[in-house]
């Protein structure tokens, strides 16, 4: 097996983990949009300020607490929701992201099935297990060593042997 064929097999096998990471990223994005939806203010909030030079405002100022007077003496402020987005905008974005997640999940299921069939075609349980650990469960070689109680070099050698025996893998980049 040439190094190019090996790289293509690894790339083909890695598709499932890549899809799983994309799904996690989209789910995190949905959570950010949910947070934005709960932190939005439906309309700008304007604080009314009173001028001590005006006679009609002096009566109101006389009845204010110290905290209200302190706020009145601050610079005028207009408070908006987060980036001016409304709840409807957030819901629309969440809905779009959920559709993307569903599409990625169905794609992930198909890719997982294809990879499983290819790995199962090897015929050696140990080699199949190493490839499942690596490309389906996403374990690194050190974790596989701990799981199987093999040395690092032995796991790498078995991994390469498993790649050589792997069938039903398209040799074109995906």
Order of alpha helices (4+ residues) and beta strands (2+ residues): alpha-beta-alpha-alpha-beta-alpha-alpha-alpha-alpha
